[in-house]
């Protein structure tokens, strides 16, 4: 089953002759005994032959404009690199689109305002104080702490042990 999976992944390269000698031998040996992989090979061969029959690649016969076009493209790039960058607001990379620049500044202002609001807003004290009781345990390195708000049926017990 795993050999089928590995072989089917390589069938295209096998048919193209793109595998090394060892992989080609392994693929050929597997295809010779596996009906499912034989079917895949036949399907790929039929596909290849139908593609060769229907597709034709047009080979250009006139190459006279090719190299001058390449040279023009290279010269255009050289001129673009040699030109000094414009110093106007449109030439700068970050300000090329004023909407984006304004939106970014607005978002930064909102984040700054929210941060200041969180930092400067005082945290209210709890309405009721929390009572903490500490107790010793029989173990010499351990202690017990009980946290509970008054007039509530809630208690948090923590046991600390130095071991």
Beta strands, then each sheet from edge to edge (+ up, - down):
strand 1: 130-136
strand 2: 142-149
strand 3: 156-161
sheet 1: 1+ 2- 3+
end
